[in-house]
Amino acid sequence: AEDDSLRVVVVTGLADASEVPVAERAAWEGELTDELWGECCRHGEVERIGVYAGHGGGGGLGYGRGDGGLHELETRAAVRFQSLEAAAAALDALDGRHFDTRPLRAAFDDGTYAARLDGSEDTERQTRFGFGDAAAAYQDSLRVLRLAAAEGA
């Protein structure tokens, strides 16, 4: 079997969790997971995504360095794909892209996150998003709905 860490891509630069009230963090993490899943499943089957907000001293996450000496709670996500090929394609697509004005960095996991991710597949999201062409069609339908809502339809 493939080394799990080779199928896990760690994406950093997603957001600053310190801007999200603690009471809203679980819902926010769910929305962030959905957004990232929608992007990643275009490259192949996604099994699980874990979202991790930085903590001062735990788990090697640490604080990001914001401008002016402000400390951010950098949010990163670990995305486990079904195959190494899908992970590599997503890494190429995400690394250097901008997400909500923030530059993303993507890299293969060094083993840290593969061990922390829930071992089961997120079947609810797999069913909802599909992958490949089905994922692209799902994203297109969301865009159409957002445009219609913006136009007051």
Disulfide bonds with the S-S distance in Angstrom:
none
